[in-house]
Every structure is written in C-alpha cells, then in structure tokens.
Amino acid sequence: MRPRQSQLDVLSIPKSLLDHSRDVVWQADGAGRLVFLNLAGERLFGRSFQSLATHDKWWTEVVHGEDMAVFEDCFRAAVGD
C-alpha cells in the first residue's frame, strides 16, 4: 500500500475547525512522530497531544493490542518505512 501523492496536510487546516470535528484527526510526519491530534482524539484516547507526541511509538498507547500488528503494517506502509 502506497500513500497517495495528494494526501491532505491537516496542519494547513485551522486547528479551531479540526477541533470542532467529532471525528479523530491526526497526522504523523515521515518518521512516524505525531505532529497533530485534534480534541476528539484527545477525548477518545484519554491522553493529550503533548503526552502522546513525546513517545516515538505513540500508537502503542492508543491502539488495542489485538490490532497492533495490522496497524503497524499499515502505518509503516503509509510513512514509507
């Protein structure tokens, strides 16, 4: 699976707009570091963006153990690792 060249850069959207969404919106950089998480994500995960962004493998804090292998495969494919 290859990421689409026309992927949306959520950092170009005003944070106030993303924080009003009920859907979780997040973005990671090419190294997999979390660079954005909206308020819906913070509520769902029960963690602040700041607390998750300090972990290199932040997803291990929020992805269910049974889903980890599939998530990591898709995540690696998306960031090109």
C-alpha positions in Angstrom: 0.0 0.0 0.0 1.5 3.3 -1.0 0.3 6.7 0.3 -1.5 8.9 -2.3 0.6 11.8 -3.5 -2.4 14.1 -2.8 -2.6 13.4 0.9 -4.1 16.2 3.0 -1.8 18.1 5.2 -4.0 18.7 8.3 -1.6 21.3 9.5 -2.9 23.6 6.7 -6.4 23.5 8.1 -7.2 25.9 11.0 -7.0 24.0 14.3 -10.2 25.6 15.5 -12.1 23.9 12.6 -10.5 20.5 13.3 -11.2 20.7 17.0 -14.9 21.1 16.2 -15.0 17.8 14.4 -16.4 14.8 16.2 -14.0 12.6 14.2 -10.5 11.9 15.3 -8.0 13.7 13.1 -4.3 13.1 13.5 -1.1 13.4 11.4 2.3 11.9 11.8 5.5 13.0 10.0 7.6 10.8 7.7 9.4 9.4 10.8 6.1 8.4 12.4 6.2 11.1 15.0 2.8 12.5 16.0 2.5 16.1 14.8 -1.2 16.8 15.3 -4.1 15.4 17.2 -7.5 17.1 17.5 -9.6 17.4 20.6 -11.8 14.4 19.5 -8.6 12.3 19.5 -7.6 13.5 22.9 -11.1 12.6 24.3 -11.2 9.2 22.7 -7.6 8.3 23.7 -7.8 9.9 27.1 -4.4 11.5 26.5 -3.3 14.9 25.4 -1.5 15.5 22.2 1.6 16.7 24.2 1.7 13.5 26.2 1.5 11.2 23.1 3.8 13.3 21.0 6.7 12.7 23.4 6.7 9.0 22.6 8.4 7.7 19.4 5.9 4.9 19.2 2.9 6.9 20.5 0.4 4.5 18.8 1.3 1.8 21.4 -0.5 3.9 23.9 -3.8 4.1 22.0 -4.1 1.0 19.7 -5.6 -2.2 21.1 -3.1 -5.0 21.4 -5.1 -7.3 19.1 -5.0 -4.6 16.4 -1.3 -3.7 16.8 0.2 -5.9 14.0 -2.3 -4.7 11.4 -1.9 -1.1 12.5 1.9 -1.2 12.4 1.9 -2.8 8.9 -0.5 -0.1 7.6 1.4 2.7 9.4 4.8 1.6 8.1 3.3 1.5 4.6 1.8 5.0 5.0 5.0 6.6 6.2 7.1 4.7 3.6 9.2 2.8 6.2 
